[in-house]
């Protein structure tokens, strides 16, 4: 095999340039600073116990007691054996965060452009256009790292598919397999699912194209290679996938058995999430124009206005002092769309949108049709409840679609597709694949469409829109109609400013292309000019929402929560107990989890039965439920001061009950907790009734049980009973992985009091040990290792046959 360094050199330069650009945009990382990501701060709180245990014990606990009373760590960054895919990913993402994800955006789509036979200079430009798409930068700002991670590998997956369909079965399927493995490893099922929808559109277009060309065998041969690739990609991620599926049934995404609401009414039974929950963030139809005009509907939910704004002046007139007025306009509610909250507009770039429209008139290949088809599907699905008939069809009939919320996030497919087609058209122009007449005709039409659209908005904005937002009625009540009228004028000014801005970039981009076609500019100058336009266009908008001000010292993210006096008081107690923090929102904050073993926490998929318990009992102040969870301390806020309260009635780590009440189902179990005296009695559901030798047990004051040692994944108790007794443990029952041993012999344990563990303990003096030994990790690791070996063997065979063919 001949190695041609000269061919490789331009790509090495591009990679170095990507590194430089990523570090330049997030330059504070060079000073050791990190970006403050709100979601990651919550993750740090949730994962602290796990990370501390890993460091001290040099092993994975796979269980944490820091949140929701206890849960597996499968969705909290657990490390699994033989996970070489994660090691590959970490190697690629060698830059400091979040520059690593920006670099990954660049590299992923650059590979796709090379597969599409695009010149490396234009591919470089296109990669920058994709990477700086505003939505992709915003999600890095707030800490949606898993989402960014999955999006970054999407282009590589597409590159593998296209390369395989071109007949490059070995290299194409290898690229596809590795990219798919990395995509799955990113662990954002929603983004991977949206990629699958795009791939289905792509596959349909290729099938039609192969059929027309009477080359169906090549289609199915390519498909066969990719099916093998998917199986291997799934196999090398087996542990993570199996663990996620297992926990999913236990979480709010699964079924808890409860069929009633807190008011006793029948709960509507659905296979997936609730329709309103799925469509809560539905993109407005008109709002979609902010892909082209950044602040088409006012920008984010909190935009900064200056002291010349109408809102600032109106605030002074109604009695605000200059500082109060400034504080308000620093986060003015200029957004007038219908979403409940928006962090920033999903701006793709006026120049990129123009190139996309230009491509629609110029390109005739199959690439155009799957990109247009995928973009239209993504756009209409992002409208959610605003395009209800399509959304309901997908929810009701398309498998798994009802498992995901925030439908507006499917617009990532548009943000992937639009630059691909736009840059492909640009490459076609610079490689002179089309006649001058064709290019000029497409240029004229696209300029008329994009420029004309901007002009219509400029000239007729007051006729088309009233600039009224959902919060305006409340603002009128609070601040008066004059202020709201001023706010609407500011919205109109923002609209006008950004529409003019987009019109400029359309005309400038069109002008550069016209000048190149007319031979008034050289190819390189035109490429540089368009590249500068794209970067100035996108980065200027990106910096409005994510900039150097968002960076903090490293310790501020490593220790995102500050210990209060209440925390310090509680931490003096070195026992094993739980804490409920009601100084904030207990089930939407990981602050308490950072310091304590918390009843609350922060997670998109909370343990389902704990959520039920919160809704039915904890939120209503059922003290007996807190007692059985061994909630020894409660953190409260009293007149702005955070304080801790001791709960002397907490049940402790384990206790014996005198009687057990067997109920039919989850409904009866959760309602029975209303009147339960948990220190004496227990509630067992019918499915566990056969675990009980009897329902009543004699009370003996000499019977004892005490926690001897504690680790998150192993609890040891000493007990002494005169006869067999039912013990209840203030630990969350999880049906998979936890095993109970009496003097080394495994015994059965079961669920009691809706969420807790229970066991019938044999008489005498014994040691009881609970160990978390998840079989899913053991089985998954075997599959992962076997799949990795198969992949390595196939790679070696592929290179061997390729070498033999070349030397034959």
C-alpha positions, -999 to 999 in steps of 0.1 A, spaced: 0 0 0 14 34 -10 10 62 15 6 96 -2 14 123 24 8 151 -2 -28 140 -5 -32 139 33 -15 172 40 -45 195 31 -68 175 54 -42 177 82 -41 215 78 -79 216 79 -80 196 111 -55 220 127 -76 249 115 -107 233 131 -88 230 164 -77 266 162 -112 279 153 -128 258 181 -103 271 207 -106 307 194 -144 307 197 -143 293 232 -110 311 240 -115 312 278 -108 275 280 -71 284 272 -71 303 306 -84 272 324 -120 284 326 -151 264 318 -184 273 304 -212 274 330 -238 249 318 -269 247 340 -277 211 331 -242 200 337 -242 217 371 -272 196 380 -255 165 366 -224 172 388 -248 172 418 -265 140 408 -232 121 400 -211 133 430 -216 102 452 -209 79 422 -177 98 412 -165 99 448 -170 62 452 -153 55 419 -123 75 430 -120 60 465 -129 23 457 -116 21 421 -148 4 409 -182 13 396 -211 14 421 -238 13 394 -261 26 421 -265 60 439 -284 69 470 -278 106 464 -310 112 445 -347 101 446 -339 77 475 -318 56 453 -315 47 416 -291 30 391 -263 52 377 -269 39 341 -280 74 330 -255 93 352 -223 85 333 -216 49 344 -185 33 330 -189 -2 316 -163 -29 309 -148 -32 274 -164 0 262 -137 8 236 -162 30 217 -162 55 246 -124 54 245 -124 62 208 -148 90 214 -127 105 242 -97 104 219 -115 124 192 -128 148 218 -93 157 232 -100 195 234 -113 211 266 -151 213 268 -171 227 250 -144 233 223 -144 195 219 -180 194 207 -175 223 183 -145 204 169 -166 173 166 -193 192 147 -166 203 122 -149 170 118 -181 150 114 -196 170 85 -162 175 69 -160 138 64 -194 138 48 -184 166 24 -153 146 14 -175 116 7 -197 139 -15 -165 147 -34 -164 183 -24 -131 202 -25 -115 204 9 -115 242 9 -153 243 3 -157 214 27 -139 234 53 -161 264 48 -192 242 49 -181 226 82 -178 260 98 -213 269 85 -227 238 102 -207 241 134 -217 277 140 -254 271 134 -269 290 163 -289 262 178 -258 239 179 -239 266 199 -268 273 222 -271 237 234 -234 238 243 -242 270 264 -269 253 285 -252 219 288 -271 197 265 -239 178 259 -254 145 250 -276 161 224 -246 180 209 -226 148 210 -253 128 190 -258 156 165 -220 158 158 -219 122 147 -250 124 125 -230 136 94 -205 107 98 -234 82 98 -248 97 66 -213 97 51 -210 59 58 -244 52 42 -237 73 11 -203 58 6 -216 23 9 -244 30 -16 -217 41 -40 -204 6 -40 -176 11 -15 -188 -19 6 -158 -23 28 -147 13 35 -183 26 34 -197 0 58 -166 3 81 -172 41 83 -209 35 89 -203 10 116 -179 31 136 -200 63 131 -231 44 142 -213 30 172 -202 65 182 -237 78 176 -253 52 199 -225 58 225 -235 95 226 -266 83 245 -292 106 232 -320 83 219 -341 112 207 -315 126 184 -306 92 171 -343 85 164 -346 117 144 -315 107 124 -333 74 117 -362 93 103 -339 111 79 -321 79 70 -355 63 61 -362 93 37 -326 89 23 -331 51 19 -364 56 1 -349 81 -24 -320 57 -31 -343 28 -36 -363 47 -62 -331 58 -78 -316 23 -80 -350 10 -93 -350 35 -121 -314 26 -130 -323 -11 -128 -297 -17 -102 -317 -31 -73 -291 -58 -64 -266 -31 -55 -291 -14 -32 -298 -46 -13 -262 -56 -12 -253 -22 3 -282 -25 27 -269 -59 38 -235 -45 47 -252 -17 67 -275 -41 85 -244 -60 97 -229 -26 106 -259 -17 127 -258 -51 145 -221 -46 154 -227 -10 164 -255 -21 187 -234 -50 200 -204 -28 210 -229 -6 229 -249 -35 243 -243 -28 280 -254 8 278 -284 0 256 -296 -30 278 -291 -10 310 -310 20 296 -339 -3 285 -340 -20 319 -341 13 338 -366 28 313 -393 4 326 -386 15 362 -386 52 353 -413 77 345 -410 66 309 -423 31 319 -454 19 338 -456 20 375 -489 1 377 -507 32 389 -539 39 370 -554 68 391 -546 104 395 -540 122 428 -577 132 429 -588 96 424 -599 99 388 -589 73 363 -555 81 347 -556 80 309 -535 50 299 -511 56 271 -482 37 256 -460 68 255 -459 103 268 -489 126 272 -497 146 240 -495 180 258 -462 170 273 -448 160 239 -460 191 222 -453 216 250 -424 231 229 -441 233 195 -425 256 170 -448 283 155 -453 280 118 -445 317 112 -417 314 138 -399 291 114 -387 321 95 -362 327 123 -341 301 105 -336 329 80 -340 360 102 -325 355 136 -349 376 158 -379 372 135 -401 368 166 -380 388 191 -351 364 196 -349 347 230 -373 349 259 -348 374 275 -331 398 252 -309 427 260 -321 462 250 -301 494 253 -310 527 270 -323 542 237 -350 515 235 -387 525 238 -390 501 267 -363 518 287 -378 552 282 -413 539 291 -400 525 323 -386 558 333 -419 575 326 -438 551 349 -415 558 378 -386 534 375 -352 547 384 -324 544 357 -309 513 374 -343 495 377 -350 503 340 -316 491 329 -320 458 349 -353 452 332 -342 458 297 -311 437 302 -335 408 300 -365 422 282 -394 399 271 -391 407 234 -400 372 223 -436 372 209 -439 336 197 -461 309 213 -434 287 230 -433 288 268 -396 295 267 -369 299 241 -332 303 249 -323 316 214 -336 314 178 -326 284 158 -308 306 132 -291 287 103 -278 318 86 -292 340 59 -263 332 36 -267 295 41 -305 297 36 -298 316 4 -274 289 -8 -300 263 0 -326 281 -21 -300 285 -48 -294 247 -47 -331 240 -51 -330 257 -85 -296 243 -96 -292 207 -83 -311 179 -99 -295 149 -82 -309 124 -57 -290 143 -29 -315 172 -33 -345 150 -29 -337 133 3 -324 165 18 -356 184 8 -378 155 19 -360 152 53 -361 190 58 -399 192 51 -406 163 74 -385 178 102 -400 213 97 -436 201 98 -431 178 128 -414 206 147 -446 226 145 -461 200 169 -495 211 181 -496 238 154 -497 211 128 -517 187 149 -529 162 123 -494 152 113 -481 152 149 -510 130 161 -505 106 132 -468 102 142 -477 98 179 -504 72 172 -489 52 144 -451 57 141 -432 34 165 -414 52 194 -423 87 183 -445 91 214 -415 84 237 -400 119 231 -409 154 240 -399 189 228 -408 182 192 -392 215 181 -358 199 186 -363 178 154 -352 210 136 -317 198 141 -323 177 110 -330 210 91 -298 225 105 -280 194 92 -296 192 58 -297 229 48 -259 234 49 -252 201 32 -273 211 1 -262 247 1 -225 238 3 -229 211 -23 -244 236 -47 -215 260 -40 -190 232 -48 -208 225 -81 -205 262 -91 -168 264 -82 -160 231 -100 -179 244 -130 -202 214 -132 -230 236 -146 -231 261 -175 -229 298 -167 -264 302 -180 -277 276 -155 -259 291 -126 -270 327 -134 -306 316 -139 -306 298 -105 -288 328 -89 -315 352 -102 -344 330 -90 -329 324 -56 -320 361 -51 -356 370 -60 -370 344 -36 -348 351 -6 -343 388 -12 -380 392 -21 -391 375 11 -370 398 32 -384 428 13 -420 417 19 -414 414 56 -397 448 57 -425 466 37 -455 449 51 -445 440 87 -472 461 104 -499 445 82 -486 409 86 -479 410 124 -491 427 155 -460 418 176 -481 407 205 -467 382 229 -483 357 253 -471 376 283 -484 410 272 -517 407 291 -498 401 323 -474 429 316 -503 453 309 -517 444 344 -483 449 360 -469 479 341 -497 494 321 -506 495 284 -482 524 276 -452 502 285 -465 473 265 -470 495 234 -433 506 238 -422 470 241 -440 462 209 -422 491 192 -389 475 203 -400 442 189 -408 459 156 -373 476 156 -356 443 163 -376 426 135 -366 454 111 -330 454 121 -325 417 116 -346 415 84 -323 442 69 -294 422 82 -305 390 64 -312 410 32 -277 423 33 -262 388 36 -284 374 8 -274 402 -16 -237 400 -6 -236 363 -11 -254 365 -44 -231 393 -55 -200 373 -48 -213 343 -67 -223 366 -97 -189 381 -97 -172 347 -98 -194 334 -126 -188 366 -145 -151 361 -140 -147 393 -120 -134 374 -90 -110 344 -88 -123 311 -73 -102 315 -41 -112 351 -35 -149 342 -40 -145 312 -16 -128 334 10 -154 361 6 -184 337 10 -166 321 40 -162 354 57 -198 363 51 -210 330 66 -188 333 96 -196 370 103 -233 362 98 -234 332 122 -208 341 148 -223 376 154 -256 359 163 -240 331 183 -221 356 204 -254 373 215 -262 341 234 -230 323 241 -199 343 248 -169 348 271 -192 360 299 -206 325 302 -173 311 314 -164 307 350 -135 293 370 -131 255 368 -139 251 404 -173 268 399 -184 239 378 -166 212 397 -183 225 429 -214 242 415 -233 243 448 -221 261 479 -225 245 513 -250 263 536 -250 264 573 -279 239 571 -258 215 550 -229 218 575 -251 210 604 -266 179 587 -232 167 576 -220 164 612 -243 134 614 -222 106 598 -250 80 597 -270 67 567 -302 87 563 -320 109 538 -326 146 534 -356 164 518 -347 199 506 -379 220 503 -360 253 502 -363 251 464 -379 227 440 -370 193 455 -377 172 423 -360 197 400 -327 204 417 -296 183 424 -283 208 450 -292 185 479 -278 154 460 -244 171 459 -241 171 497 -266 145 510 -285 113 502 -315 132 489 -352 123 484 -352 147 455 -330 152 425 -328 164 389 -333 139 360 -353 136 328 -363 101 337 -369 99 374 -378 66 391 -415 62 383 -428 51 417 -408 79 436 -425 104 413 -459 88 422 -450 90 459 -440 127 455 -473 135 438 -495 116 462 -478 120 495 -445 140 498 -459 171 481 -489 170 504 -468 167 535 -474 130 545 -450 128 574 -453 90 577 -441 85 542 -410 107 549 -405 86 581 -404 53 562 -379 68 537 -357 75 567 -359 113 561 -340 124 591 -335 160 580 -356 186 561 -340 217 547 -364 247 547 -363 284 538 -376 306 566 -378 343 557 -349 339 533 -327 320 556 -320 283 548 -324 261 579 -323 224 587 -349 206 608 -344 173 625 -371 147 621 -370 126 653 -396 102 640 -376 89 610 -379 51 610 -341 44 606 -324 20 582 -345 -11 589 -373 -22 613 -396 -52 620 -433 -50 614 -460 -69 633 -484 -73 604 -487 -71 567 -517 -59 547 -519 -74 513 -535 -52 487 -545 -60 451 -525 -35 431 -505 -3 429 -536 19 433 -546 3 466 -509 3 478 -504 41 473 -537 50 488 -531 28 518 -501 49 527 -525 76 537 -532 58 570 -502 35 574 -484 33 607 -452 23 590 -432 13 621 -458 -14 629 -474 -24 597 -465 -28 560 -483 -28 527 -475 -56 502 -490 -59 467 -507 -91 457 -478 -101 433 -455 -105 463 -481 -122 486 -465 -157 481 -433 -144 496 -450 -142 531 -453 -173 553 -481 -154 572 -496 -119 576 -491 -115 613 -459 -117 633 -454 -116 670 -439 -85 685 -407 -90 705 -389 -60 720 -357 -80 721 -356 -84 683 -330 -61 668 -317 -51 634 -289 -26 628 -270 -13 598 -233 -25 603 -217 -10 571 -228 11 542 -217 15 506 -241 26 478 -239 -9 463 -236 -29 495 -253 -27 528 -246 -50 557 -269 -55 587 -266 -75 619 -299 -88 633 -312 -111 660 -348 -124 661 -365 -151 682 -386 -162 652 -390 -154 615 -398 -117 610 -406 -94 582 -381 -66 580 -387 -34 561 -357 -14 548 -357 23 540 -340 15 506 -356 18 472 -368 -15 457 -353 -21 423 -363 -54 407 -330 -60 389 -296 -65 404 -301 -62 441 -296 -95 459 -300 -103 496 -277 -128 515 -281 -142 550 -248 -155 562 -238 -158 525 -269 -177 514 -291 -158 490 -327 -151 502 -356 -135 484 -366 -99 490 -396 -81 477 -414 -47 475 -433 -31 504 -449 2 511 -450 10 473 -413 17 470 -393 0 497 -374 -33 501 -387 -60 524 -375 -95 533 -386 -124 556 -356 -130 578 -350 -164 594 -348 -166 632 -316 -164 651 -285 -141 650 -273 -135 615 -256 -111 591 -278 -98 562 -261 -82 532 -277 -64 502 -255 -63 472 -261 -46 439 -248 -71 412 -265 -60 380 -267 -89 356 -274 -65 328 -238 -52 331 -224 -88 331 -244 -99 301 -239 -67 282 -202 -68 287 -199 -102 272 -219 -91 241 -198 -59 239 -166 -78 240 -178 -104 214 -190 -76 191 -157 -58 194 -138 -89 185 -160 -95 155 -155 -59 143 -118 -63 146 -117 -96 127 -139 -81 99 -116 -51 97 -85 -73 94 -102 -95 68 -113 -65 48 -78 -51 47 -63 -85 39 -86 -90 9 -81 -55 -2 -44 -59 -1 -45 -92 -19 -67 -78 -46 -43 -49 -51 -12 -71 -53 -29 -97 -75 
